């Protein structure tokens, strides 16, 4: 076996080396190696020589994970050789495959050189982050009609989607989260399936090719089959996946012009090993730190059994570091060597977990036959067919599960107070993280995203690991009033009127979304009213002297307290307005003048800021007491000044006035709205100085 030139690989993986390996791997089907039979297949509608056959059939397949926000469409026509694949996703993923197929008969075990000629145009496209798209051409051999693995070869034509047929994608719709299935794709499907002939499609592809808007591929692959009837398929594939933080679309259309199968049974008397392919399971979902399963297929295309073989498989990391050995069999001891009979393909499964960095890895493999003594055999074919390379894209791992949100105590609903949710997460790839908090009203309900208007969100995701909210119920009457203290941009309307909600957090990066955190309960306690008020002050009075009463109460939550009075004398309105305590106090003093003598029951109610704001009428606690009012009799030779509000029941204390007459004086009414003094009989003039 010729060992790999690892120094050369380390030195740069140059384009020349890549092309050499690729050309050596694929070979050229028309080299004169004595084909037992050369089969040529073309579309049914193409001109064909007498020894050329038509494509047998065409097929499509597609899948989508989330209907409505992911789409998969495909078309294939064996008459014109046309293929179209389209996959798009805003949430979830979609995949689309279309192929042409031919049947062939192998009279005995043979080595097959399969050469595919195809022209295609199209491209993958992604928008936002955490979205992926890819395109490839692929082939498969169904031995005796049994399903076989598809072999994918990356195909990025790098042509804009407009070349596929009109403006396929609308970025504005993508950015807004909407994604309508483009009519241009439906039109192209109809063109390929029903409208265009072989000639029309060929002309269209030729025009695109002439304007550098299409690519032409002519590739040869190797495989072996036993005697019997077999199916060879060649086609296109489009994949797209996204996580609501972006969108992805992939689209290809093309024409398979020819498939040539060279069946070879005269390749010398020695074994010769070539690579027929390498299949990577779940290639579109390769992640760092996760195991990958490789199926490495080696074919013995010689006329003699390969009793022993050596095999090396290495990965070239994306950062240009040294090759990483995945599988290596030494030349000594013959441990792990495989025997491969003539014209037989061996598919060996290799599991590996060495992807520690995301990016594009190149897998390189070499295989050589040995004789029974362990000596390398000289291949009679182009011996470089024993080398194979495949490039794969490894995405990063989504973030680890974030810690549960920091809900250590209950939040009082309708309190109009800010509350900040916190979480955190780690990411093994070191990517920038985004966070989202979600709420569930009832078990089994949909999880809703919590957002406010103070930070920028993309579909609920923000770049900070905390979220400040002011929770309110969804009843509009319960929204905080303007200027009440909380930032209106933090209001979060919660569904229903439950007392307990579930909260969880998620983290995301460009590679995906984490599993949700542990759920925690968001408990709301409703407003508690002030304690029952006390009422102190006068118990007696008269129709000239107002009574003075003081109400006192405390609020368990420290909310501002207000009082109102019902004086029991049937005045309208029955209740006074709410009177708020001065800041730092819990008491209010009020006065009232009764017009008639009698016993009156005075009732006082206490409420707080949030009940007056959210309850209609406000809820309150109450107390009462009785006052005994007698008829007023003024003393002889006395002058009395009484100041009342317009309701003639509420004294106005401290009103300034002046008196002129036998006695001249300037003074003001007392705390009950009354001034009284001895005076000589005379005519007096009373002038108030501060009454509007």
C-alpha positions as CSV (number, residue, x, y, z in Angstrom):
1,X,0.0,0.0,0.0
2,X,1.2,3.5,-0.8
3,X,0.7,5.6,2.4
4,X,-1.0,8.9,2.2
5,X,1.2,11.9,1.6
6,X,0.2,13.6,4.9
7,X,2.9,16.3,4.6
8,X,1.4,17.4,1.3
9,X,-2.1,17.4,2.9
10,X,-0.8,19.5,5.8
11,X,0.9,21.9,3.3
12,X,-2.3,23.1,1.9
13,X,-4.8,20.7,0.3
14,X,-4.2,22.6,-2.9
15,X,-6.6,22.8,-5.8
16,X,-4.3,20.7,-7.9
17,X,-4.2,17.9,-5.4
18,X,-8.0,18.0,-5.0
19,X,-8.5,17.8,-8.7
20,X,-6.0,15.0,-9.0
21,X,-7.6,13.0,-6.3
22,X,-11.1,13.6,-7.8
23,X,-10.1,12.7,-11.3
24,X,-8.2,9.7,-10.2
25,X,-11.1,8.6,-8.1
26,X,-13.7,9.0,-10.8
27,X,-11.7,7.9,-13.8
28,X,-12.9,8.2,-17.4
29,X,-15.5,5.7,-18.6
30,X,-14.3,5.6,-22.2
31,X,-10.8,4.2,-21.5
32,X,-10.2,1.1,-23.4
33,X,-10.3,-1.6,-20.7
34,X,-12.2,-4.1,-22.7
35,X,-15.8,-3.5,-21.7
36,X,-17.9,-6.7,-21.9
37,X,-20.7,-4.3,-22.7
38,X,-21.3,-0.6,-23.0
39,X,-24.9,0.6,-22.4
40,X,-26.0,4.1,-23.3
41,X,-29.3,5.6,-22.0
42,X,-30.9,8.9,-23.0
43,X,-34.3,10.5,-22.4
44,X,-37.2,9.0,-24.3
45,X,-37.6,12.2,-26.4
46,X,-34.0,12.4,-27.4
47,X,-32.6,11.2,-30.7
48,X,-31.0,7.8,-30.1
49,X,-28.8,5.4,-32.1
50,X,-30.1,1.8,-32.6
51,X,-27.9,0.6,-29.7
52,X,-29.0,3.3,-27.3
53,X,-31.8,2.9,-24.9
54,X,-34.3,5.3,-23.3
55,X,-34.6,6.1,-19.6
56,X,-36.9,3.5,-18.1
57,X,-38.7,5.9,-15.7
58,X,-38.4,8.9,-13.4
59,X,-39.3,9.5,-9.8
60,X,-39.6,12.0,-7.0
61,X,-39.7,12.0,-3.3
62,X,-40.1,14.7,-0.7
63,X,-40.8,15.4,3.0
64,X,-41.6,18.4,5.2
65,X,-41.6,18.5,8.9
66,X,-44.0,21.4,9.6
67,X,-46.8,21.9,7.0
68,X,-47.5,25.5,6.3
69,X,-44.0,26.8,7.1
70,X,-41.9,24.2,5.2
71,X,-42.4,23.1,1.6
72,X,-41.1,20.3,-0.6
73,X,-41.8,20.0,-4.3
74,X,-40.1,18.0,-7.1
75,X,-40.6,17.1,-10.8
76,X,-39.0,14.4,-13.0
77,X,-39.8,13.6,-16.6
78,X,-38.1,10.6,-18.4
79,X,-39.2,12.0,-21.8
80,X,-37.2,15.2,-21.6
81,X,-34.7,14.2,-18.9
82,X,-35.8,17.1,-16.8
83,X,-35.5,17.3,-13.0
84,X,-36.5,19.9,-10.5
85,X,-36.2,19.9,-6.7
86,X,-37.3,22.6,-4.3
87,X,-37.2,22.7,-0.5
88,X,-37.8,25.6,1.8
89,X,-38.3,26.1,5.5
90,X,-39.0,28.8,8.0
91,X,-39.7,26.3,10.8
92,X,-38.6,22.7,10.7
93,X,-37.1,21.2,7.6
94,X,-37.8,19.9,4.1
95,X,-36.1,17.6,1.6
96,X,-36.8,17.0,-2.1
97,X,-35.4,14.4,-4.5
98,X,-36.0,13.8,-8.2
99,X,-34.2,11.2,-10.4
100,X,-34.0,9.4,-13.7
101,X,-33.6,5.6,-13.6
102,X,-32.4,2.9,-16.0
103,X,-32.4,-0.9,-15.7
104,X,-29.5,-3.1,-16.8
105,X,-28.7,-6.7,-17.0
106,X,-25.3,-8.1,-15.7
107,X,-24.7,-11.6,-17.1
108,X,-22.1,-12.3,-14.4
109,X,-20.5,-10.3,-11.5
110,X,-19.1,-7.1,-13.1
111,X,-17.3,-3.9,-12.4
112,X,-19.5,-1.0,-13.6
113,X,-18.2,2.4,-14.8
114,X,-21.2,4.7,-14.6
115,X,-20.8,8.0,-16.3
116,X,-23.5,10.7,-15.9
117,X,-23.8,13.8,-18.1
118,X,-26.1,16.5,-16.7
119,X,-26.6,20.3,-16.9
120,X,-28.2,22.1,-14.0
121,X,-28.8,25.5,-12.4
122,X,-29.9,26.6,-9.0
123,X,-28.5,27.3,-5.6
124,X,-29.1,27.1,-1.9
125,X,-30.0,30.2,0.0
126,X,-30.3,31.2,3.7
127,X,-31.7,34.2,5.5
128,X,-31.2,35.1,9.2
129,X,-29.4,32.7,11.5
130,X,-29.9,29.0,12.5
131,X,-30.9,28.1,9.0
132,X,-29.3,25.7,6.5
133,X,-29.7,24.8,2.8
134,X,-27.9,22.4,0.6
135,X,-27.9,20.9,-2.9
136,X,-26.3,17.8,-4.4
137,X,-26.4,15.4,-7.2
138,X,-26.7,11.7,-6.2
139,X,-26.7,8.2,-7.4
140,X,-27.7,4.8,-6.2
141,X,-27.7,1.2,-7.3
142,X,-30.6,-1.1,-6.4
143,X,-29.2,-4.6,-6.7
144,X,-31.9,-7.0,-7.7
145,X,-34.4,-4.2,-7.1
146,X,-33.6,-3.9,-3.4
147,X,-33.2,-0.4,-2.0
148,X,-29.6,0.9,-1.7
149,X,-28.0,3.9,-0.1
150,X,-27.9,7.1,-2.1
151,X,-24.4,8.6,-2.7
152,X,-24.5,12.4,-2.5
153,X,-21.9,14.7,-4.1
154,X,-22.1,18.4,-3.2
155,X,-23.4,20.6,-5.9
156,X,-23.4,24.3,-5.3
157,X,-23.8,25.9,-8.7
158,X,-23.7,29.3,-7.0
159,X,-26.3,30.7,-9.4
160,X,-29.0,33.0,-8.1
161,X,-32.5,31.6,-7.6
162,X,-33.7,33.9,-10.3
163,X,-32.0,31.8,-12.9
164,X,-34.2,28.9,-11.9
165,X,-37.2,30.7,-12.9
166,X,-38.3,34.1,-11.8
167,X,-38.1,35.6,-8.4
168,X,-38.6,32.6,-6.2
169,X,-38.2,34.1,-2.8
170,X,-39.5,37.3,-1.3
171,X,-37.2,38.6,1.5
172,X,-39.8,40.8,3.0
173,X,-42.1,37.8,3.5
174,X,-39.2,35.9,5.0
175,X,-38.3,38.7,7.4
176,X,-42.0,38.9,8.5
177,X,-42.2,35.2,9.2
178,X,-44.5,34.5,6.3
179,X,-43.6,32.1,3.5
180,X,-46.0,31.5,0.6
181,X,-45.2,28.7,-1.8
182,X,-43.8,30.6,-4.9
183,X,-45.9,30.4,-8.0
184,X,-42.8,30.4,-10.1
185,X,-41.9,26.9,-8.8
186,X,-45.4,25.6,-9.6
187,X,-45.0,27.0,-13.2
188,X,-41.6,25.3,-13.6
189,X,-42.9,22.0,-12.3
190,X,-45.6,22.2,-15.0
191,X,-43.0,23.1,-17.6
192,X,-40.9,20.0,-16.8
193,X,-43.8,17.6,-16.2
194,X,-46.1,18.6,-19.0
195,X,-44.9,21.3,-21.4
196,X,-41.4,21.3,-22.6
197,X,-40.0,18.7,-25.0
198,X,-36.6,17.3,-24.9
199,X,-35.4,19.9,-27.4
200,X,-37.0,22.9,-25.6
201,X,-35.4,21.9,-22.3
202,X,-32.1,21.3,-24.0
203,X,-32.2,24.7,-25.6
204,X,-33.1,26.4,-22.3
205,X,-30.2,24.7,-20.5
206,X,-27.8,25.5,-23.3
207,X,-28.7,29.2,-23.2
208,X,-28.1,29.3,-19.4
209,X,-24.8,27.5,-19.9
210,X,-23.7,29.9,-22.6
211,X,-24.4,32.8,-20.2
212,X,-22.5,31.2,-17.3
213,X,-25.8,30.7,-15.4
214,X,-25.7,26.9,-15.4
215,X,-23.1,24.2,-14.8
216,X,-22.4,21.0,-16.7
217,X,-21.1,17.9,-15.0
218,X,-19.8,14.7,-16.4
219,X,-18.9,12.4,-13.5
220,X,-17.9,8.7,-13.4
221,X,-18.5,6.4,-10.4
222,X,-17.5,2.8,-9.8
223,X,-19.4,-0.1,-8.3
224,X,-19.8,-3.8,-8.6
225,X,-22.9,-5.9,-9.0
226,X,-23.6,-9.6,-9.1
227,X,-25.2,-11.3,-12.0
228,X,-28.8,-10.3,-12.5
229,X,-31.1,-7.3,-13.2
230,X,-30.3,-4.0,-11.4
231,X,-31.6,-0.5,-11.3
232,X,-29.3,2.6,-11.5
233,X,-30.6,6.0,-10.4
234,X,-29.2,9.4,-10.8
235,X,-30.8,12.6,-9.6
236,X,-30.8,15.9,-7.7
237,X,-31.5,16.7,-4.1
238,X,-32.4,19.9,-2.2
239,X,-32.5,20.3,1.6
240,X,-33.6,23.2,3.8
241,X,-33.9,23.6,7.5
242,X,-34.7,26.6,9.8
243,X,-35.6,27.3,13.4
244,X,-37.9,30.4,13.1
245,X,-34.9,32.7,13.5
246,X,-34.2,32.6,9.8
247,X,-35.3,30.9,6.6
248,X,-33.8,28.6,4.1
249,X,-34.5,27.6,0.5
250,X,-32.8,25.3,-2.0
251,X,-33.7,24.8,-5.6
252,X,-32.2,23.0,-8.6
253,X,-33.4,22.2,-12.0
254,X,-31.6,20.4,-14.7
255,X,-31.5,17.8,-17.4
256,X,-29.9,14.4,-17.4
257,X,-28.6,14.1,-21.0
258,X,-27.0,10.7,-20.9
259,X,-26.1,7.7,-18.6
260,X,-23.4,5.4,-19.8
261,X,-22.8,2.0,-18.1
262,X,-19.6,0.2,-18.9
263,X,-19.8,-3.4,-17.7
264,X,-16.2,-4.7,-17.3
265,X,-15.2,-8.4,-16.7
266,X,-11.7,-8.4,-18.2
267,X,-9.5,-6.5,-15.8
268,X,-6.5,-8.7,-15.3
269,X,-5.8,-11.7,-13.1
270,X,-5.0,-9.8,-9.9
271,X,-7.4,-8.2,-7.4
272,X,-7.7,-4.4,-7.6
273,X,-9.5,-2.3,-5.0
274,X,-11.3,1.0,-5.8
275,X,-13.6,3.2,-3.8
276,X,-17.2,3.1,-5.0
277,X,-18.3,5.7,-2.5
278,X,-18.7,6.9,1.0
279,X,-22.1,7.4,2.6
280,X,-22.4,9.5,5.7
281,X,-25.6,8.8,7.6
282,X,-27.7,11.9,8.4
283,X,-25.2,14.0,6.5
284,X,-27.3,17.1,6.7
285,X,-27.4,16.9,10.5
286,X,-23.7,16.4,11.4
287,X,-22.9,18.1,14.7
288,X,-19.8,18.7,16.8
289,X,-19.3,16.2,19.6
290,X,-21.8,13.8,18.2
291,X,-21.1,10.4,16.7
292,X,-21.2,9.9,12.9
293,X,-21.7,6.7,11.1
294,X,-19.7,6.3,7.8
295,X,-20.3,3.6,5.3
296,X,-17.1,3.2,3.3
297,X,-17.6,1.2,0.2
298,X,-14.6,-0.6,-1.5
299,X,-15.0,-2.6,-4.6
300,X,-12.7,-5.4,-5.9
301,X,-12.8,-4.8,-9.6
302,X,-10.1,-7.4,-10.4
303,X,-10.7,-11.0,-11.6
304,X,-9.0,-12.4,-8.5
305,X,-10.2,-12.4,-4.8
306,X,-8.4,-9.8,-2.6
307,X,-7.5,-12.0,0.3
308,X,-6.2,-9.0,2.3
309,X,-6.5,-5.3,2.2
310,X,-5.1,-2.2,4.0
311,X,-7.3,0.8,4.6
312,X,-6.7,4.3,5.9
313,X,-9.4,6.9,6.6
314,X,-8.5,10.4,7.8
315,X,-10.3,13.7,8.3
316,X,-8.8,17.1,7.5
317,X,-10.2,19.6,10.0
318,X,-11.6,23.0,8.9
319,X,-8.8,25.0,10.5
320,X,-6.1,23.5,8.4
321,X,-4.7,21.4,11.3
322,X,-3.0,18.1,11.0
323,X,-5.0,15.1,9.7
324,X,-7.0,13.1,12.2
325,X,-6.9,9.4,11.8
326,X,-10.3,7.8,11.9
327,X,-9.5,4.2,10.8
328,X,-6.0,2.9,10.1
329,X,-4.9,-0.7,9.6
330,X,-1.2,-1.3,9.9
331,X,0.7,-3.6,7.6
332,X,1.9,-5.9,10.4
333,X,-0.1,-8.6,12.1
334,X,-2.9,-8.6,9.6
335,X,-5.3,-7.6,12.4
336,X,-8.6,-6.2,11.1
337,X,-7.9,-7.0,7.4
338,X,-10.8,-7.7,5.2
339,X,-11.1,-10.2,2.3
340,X,-13.0,-9.0,-0.7
341,X,-13.9,-11.5,-3.5
342,X,-13.6,-10.5,-7.1
343,X,-16.3,-8.1,-8.5
344,X,-17.7,-7.6,-5.0
345,X,-18.3,-4.4,-3.0
346,X,-17.6,-4.3,0.7
347,X,-19.4,-1.7,2.8
348,X,-17.8,-1.2,6.1
349,X,-19.4,0.8,8.8
350,X,-17.2,3.2,10.8
351,X,-18.4,5.2,13.8
352,X,-16.5,8.2,14.9
353,X,-17.0,11.1,17.4
354,X,-14.0,13.3,16.6
355,X,-15.7,16.5,15.3
356,X,-14.7,19.1,17.8
357,X,-14.9,22.1,15.5
358,X,-17.6,23.1,13.1
359,X,-16.9,23.7,9.5
360,X,-16.0,21.8,6.3
361,X,-14.1,18.6,6.8
362,X,-12.5,16.6,4.0
363,X,-12.6,12.9,4.4
364,X,-9.7,11.1,2.6
365,X,-9.4,7.3,2.3
366,X,-7.0,4.9,0.7
367,X,-7.3,1.2,0.1
368,X,-4.9,-1.3,-1.4
369,X,-4.9,-5.1,-1.9
370,X,-2.3,-7.4,-0.3
371,X,-1.2,-10.8,-1.2
372,X,-1.3,-13.6,1.3
373,X,2.1,-12.6,2.6
374,X,0.9,-9.0,3.2
375,X,2.8,-7.5,0.3
376,X,1.1,-4.8,-1.8
377,X,-0.2,-5.8,-5.2
378,X,0.3,-3.5,-8.2
379,X,-3.1,-2.6,-9.7
380,X,-3.6,-3.2,-13.3
381,X,-6.0,-0.3,-13.6
382,X,-5.2,3.3,-12.7
383,X,-4.0,2.6,-9.2
384,X,-5.1,6.0,-7.9
385,X,-8.7,4.8,-8.0
386,X,-7.8,3.4,-4.6
387,X,-8.1,7.0,-3.2
388,X,-11.3,8.8,-2.4
389,X,-12.2,12.1,-0.9
390,X,-15.5,13.6,0.3
391,X,-16.2,17.0,1.8
392,X,-18.8,17.3,4.6
393,X,-20.2,20.2,6.5
394,X,-20.3,19.8,10.3
395,X,-22.5,22.2,12.1
396,X,-22.1,23.2,15.7
397,X,-24.1,21.8,18.6
398,X,-27.0,23.8,20.0
399,X,-26.6,25.4,23.4
400,X,-26.8,23.3,26.5
401,X,-30.1,23.4,28.4
402,X,-30.4,26.8,30.2
403,X,-30.8,27.1,33.9
404,X,-34.4,27.5,35.2
405,X,-35.6,31.2,35.4
406,X,-35.0,32.9,38.7
407,X,-38.5,32.8,40.2
408,X,-37.7,32.6,43.9
409,X,-40.9,34.2,45.2
410,X,-44.4,35.1,44.1
411,X,-45.1,38.2,42.0
412,X,-48.2,40.2,42.9
413,X,-50.4,40.7,40.0
414,X,-51.9,44.1,39.2
415,X,-49.1,45.7,41.2
416,X,-47.7,47.5,38.3
417,X,-44.2,46.7,39.4
418,X,-41.2,45.6,37.3
419,X,-39.9,42.0,37.6
420,X,-36.8,40.7,35.8
421,X,-36.5,37.1,34.7
422,X,-32.9,35.7,34.4
423,X,-31.4,32.6,32.9
424,X,-28.0,31.5,31.5
425,X,-26.6,28.7,29.3
426,X,-23.3,27.5,27.9
427,X,-22.3,26.5,24.4
428,X,-19.5,24.1,23.6
429,X,-18.8,25.8,20.3
430,X,-18.4,29.2,21.9
431,X,-21.1,30.8,19.8
432,X,-23.1,33.9,20.6
433,X,-26.3,33.0,22.4
434,X,-29.8,34.2,22.2
435,X,-32.5,33.6,24.8
436,X,-36.3,33.3,25.0
437,X,-38.7,33.0,27.9
438,X,-42.0,31.1,27.4
439,X,-45.2,31.0,29.4
440,X,-48.0,28.4,29.6
441,X,-51.3,29.3,31.2
442,X,-52.8,25.8,31.6
443,X,-51.1,22.4,31.4
444,X,-51.5,21.2,27.8
445,X,-51.9,24.8,26.4
446,X,-49.6,26.2,23.8
447,X,-46.4,27.8,25.1
448,X,-46.4,31.5,24.4
449,X,-43.4,33.7,24.0
450,X,-42.8,36.5,26.6
451,X,-41.5,39.7,25.1
452,X,-41.5,43.4,25.9
453,X,-40.8,46.5,23.9
454,X,-37.5,47.6,25.5
455,X,-35.3,45.2,23.5
456,X,-35.1,44.0,20.0
457,X,-36.6,40.5,19.4
458,X,-36.5,38.2,16.4
459,X,-39.4,35.8,16.7
460,X,-39.2,36.0,20.4
461,X,-35.4,35.7,20.7
462,X,-33.2,38.5,22.1
463,X,-29.5,38.8,22.7
464,X,-29.8,39.3,26.5
465,X,-30.3,36.6,29.1
466,X,-32.9,38.6,31.1
467,X,-36.3,40.0,30.5
468,X,-38.0,42.8,32.5
469,X,-41.8,42.5,32.6
470,X,-44.8,44.1,34.3
471,X,-47.4,41.3,34.3
472,X,-51.0,42.3,33.8
473,X,-54.2,40.3,32.9
474,X,-55.5,40.3,29.4
475,X,-58.6,42.3,30.4
476,X,-58.0,45.8,29.0
477,X,-59.6,47.3,32.1
478,X,-56.8,45.9,34.2
479,X,-54.0,47.5,32.3
480,X,-51.9,50.0,34.3
481,X,-53.0,53.6,33.8
482,X,-50.6,56.0,32.1
483,X,-48.1,57.6,34.3
484,X,-48.5,55.0,37.0
485,X,-44.8,54.4,37.5
486,X,-44.1,51.4,35.3
487,X,-42.5,51.6,31.9
488,X,-45.4,50.9,29.4
489,X,-42.9,49.0,27.2
490,X,-42.6,46.3,29.8
491,X,-46.3,45.5,30.1
492,X,-46.8,41.8,29.4
493,X,-50.4,40.7,28.9
494,X,-50.9,37.2,30.3
495,X,-53.7,34.9,29.0
496,X,-56.7,34.3,31.2
497,X,-56.8,35.2,34.9
498,X,-54.9,32.4,36.5
499,X,-53.0,32.7,39.7
500,X,-50.2,30.3,38.6
501,X,-48.4,30.1,35.3
502,X,-45.5,28.0,34.1
503,X,-42.3,29.7,32.9
504,X,-39.3,28.1,31.1
505,X,-36.3,29.4,29.2
506,X,-34.6,28.4,25.9
507,X,-31.3,29.3,24.4
508,X,-30.3,29.3,20.7
509,X,-27.3,30.0,18.5
510,X,-26.6,29.8,14.8
511,X,-26.7,26.0,15.1
512,X,-30.0,25.4,16.7
513,X,-32.3,25.7,19.8
514,X,-31.6,24.1,23.2
515,X,-34.0,21.9,25.0
516,X,-36.2,23.9,27.4
517,X,-35.1,24.6,30.9
518,X,-36.8,23.1,33.9
519,X,-40.3,24.7,34.3
520,X,-40.9,26.9,37.3
521,X,-44.1,28.4,38.6
522,X,-45.0,32.0,38.2
523,X,-47.4,32.6,41.1
524,X,-49.5,35.7,41.4
525,X,-51.0,36.9,44.6
526,X,-53.9,39.4,44.2
527,X,-54.1,42.7,45.9
528,X,-54.7,42.7,49.7
529,X,-56.9,45.4,51.1
530,X,-55.8,47.7,54.0
531,X,-56.7,46.6,57.5
532,X,-60.0,47.6,59.0
533,X,-59.8,51.3,59.8
534,X,-60.1,52.8,63.2
535,X,-62.1,56.0,63.8
536,X,-61.3,58.4,66.6
537,X,-62.4,61.9,67.5
538,X,-65.7,63.6,68.5
539,X,-68.6,61.7,69.8
540,X,-70.8,64.7,70.4
541,X,-71.4,68.0,68.6
542,X,-74.1,70.5,67.7
543,X,-75.5,72.1,64.6
544,X,-73.1,75.0,64.9
545,X,-69.8,73.2,65.7
546,X,-68.5,70.6,63.2
547,X,-67.4,67.3,64.4
548,X,-63.8,66.2,63.7
549,X,-63.0,62.5,63.1
550,X,-59.6,60.8,62.2
551,X,-59.5,57.6,60.3
552,X,-56.4,55.3,60.5
553,X,-55.4,52.1,58.7
554,X,-52.3,50.3,57.4
555,X,-51.9,48.3,54.2
556,X,-50.1,44.8,54.6
557,X,-48.2,45.5,51.3
558,X,-47.3,49.1,52.1
559,X,-49.6,50.5,49.4
560,X,-50.9,54.1,49.6
561,X,-54.2,54.2,51.6
562,X,-57.3,56.3,51.0
563,X,-60.5,56.8,53.1
564,X,-64.0,58.0,52.4
565,X,-66.8,58.9,54.8
566,X,-70.6,58.4,55.0
567,X,-71.8,60.9,57.6
568,X,-75.1,59.3,57.9
569,X,-77.3,62.4,57.3
570,X,-78.6,61.4,53.9
571,X,-76.8,64.2,52.1
572,X,-76.2,63.6,48.3
573,X,-73.8,62.2,47.4
574,X,-73.9,59.8,50.3
575,X,-70.2,59.1,50.2
576,X,-67.4,61.6,50.1
577,X,-64.6,61.4,47.5
578,X,-61.6,59.2,48.4
579,X,-59.2,61.1,50.5
580,X,-55.6,60.0,50.2
581,X,-53.2,59.9,53.1
582,X,-50.2,62.2,53.0
583,X,-47.0,60.4,52.0
584,X,-45.5,58.6,55.0
585,X,-48.8,58.6,57.0
586,X,-51.7,56.3,57.3
587,X,-54.4,58.7,58.6
588,X,-56.9,61.2,57.3
589,X,-58.8,63.8,59.4
590,X,-62.2,65.0,58.2
591,X,-64.8,67.4,59.6
592,X,-68.6,67.6,59.1
593,X,-71.4,70.0,60.2
594,X,-74.8,68.5,60.9
595,X,-77.8,70.7,60.1
596,X,-80.2,69.0,62.5
597,X,-79.8,67.5,66.0
598,X,-79.8,63.7,66.3
599,X,-77.7,60.6,66.6
600,X,-75.8,59.8,63.4
601,X,-73.9,56.6,62.4
602,X,-70.6,57.6,60.7
603,X,-69.1,54.9,58.4
604,X,-65.5,55.1,57.1
605,X,-64.0,52.8,54.4
606,X,-60.3,52.2,53.7
607,X,-58.9,51.1,50.3
608,X,-55.6,51.2,48.6
609,X,-54.1,52.5,45.3
610,X,-54.6,49.3,43.3
611,X,-58.1,48.6,44.3
612,X,-59.2,52.1,43.3
613,X,-57.4,51.5,40.0
614,X,-58.6,48.0,39.1
615,X,-61.8,47.4,41.1
616,X,-65.1,49.0,40.2
617,X,-66.3,49.9,42.7
618,X,-63.1,49.7,44.7
619,X,-63.1,47.1,47.4
620,X,-62.6,48.4,50.9
621,X,-62.7,47.6,54.6
622,X,-65.0,49.6,56.9
623,X,-65.6,50.8,60.5
624,X,-68.3,53.0,62.1
625,X,-69.2,55.1,65.2
626,X,-72.1,57.1,66.4
627,X,-72.1,60.9,67.1
628,X,-74.7,62.7,69.1
629,X,-75.6,66.1,67.7
630,X,-77.6,68.7,69.7
631,X,-79.2,72.0,68.7
632,X,-76.9,75.0,68.9
633,X,-77.7,78.0,71.2
634,X,-75.5,81.0,70.8
635,X,-74.4,82.9,74.0
636,X,-75.8,86.4,74.7
637,X,-74.0,89.3,73.1
638,X,-71.8,87.0,71.0
639,X,-70.7,87.3,67.4
640,X,-70.4,84.0,65.4
641,X,-68.8,83.5,62.0
642,X,-69.3,80.0,60.3
643,X,-67.6,79.0,57.0
644,X,-69.0,76.1,55.1
645,X,-68.5,74.5,51.7
646,X,-71.3,74.8,49.2
647,X,-72.8,71.5,50.4
648,X,-73.5,73.5,53.7
649,X,-72.2,70.4,55.6
650,X,-68.5,70.6,55.3
651,X,-66.8,73.3,57.5
652,X,-64.0,75.3,55.9
653,X,-61.4,75.9,58.6
654,X,-58.8,78.6,58.6
655,X,-60.8,81.1,56.4
656,X,-59.4,84.6,56.8
657,X,-61.8,87.5,57.3
658,X,-62.1,90.9,58.8
659,X,-64.9,92.5,60.9
660,X,-65.8,96.2,61.1
661,X,-68.3,97.8,63.5
662,X,-68.3,98.4,67.2
663,X,-65.3,96.0,67.2
664,X,-62.8,95.9,64.4
665,X,-60.8,92.7,64.1
666,X,-59.0,90.6,61.4
667,X,-58.8,86.9,62.1
668,X,-59.8,83.4,60.6
669,X,-62.1,80.6,61.4
670,X,-60.9,77.8,63.6
671,X,-60.4,74.1,62.8
672,X,-64.1,73.5,62.8
673,X,-64.8,76.4,60.5
674,X,-66.2,78.6,63.4
675,X,-65.1,81.8,65.0
676,X,-67.0,83.2,68.0
677,X,-66.4,86.2,70.3
678,X,-68.3,88.5,72.7
679,X,-69.5,91.6,71.0
680,X,-71.5,94.8,71.7
681,X,-74.8,95.2,70.0
682,X,-74.1,96.9,66.6
683,X,-74.1,96.4,62.9
684,X,-71.1,94.5,61.7
685,X,-69.6,94.0,58.3
686,X,-67.7,90.7,57.7
687,X,-65.4,90.6,54.7
688,X,-63.6,87.4,53.6
689,X,-60.2,87.9,52.0
690,X,-59.5,84.6,50.4
691,X,-62.8,83.5,48.9
692,X,-63.0,83.4,45.1
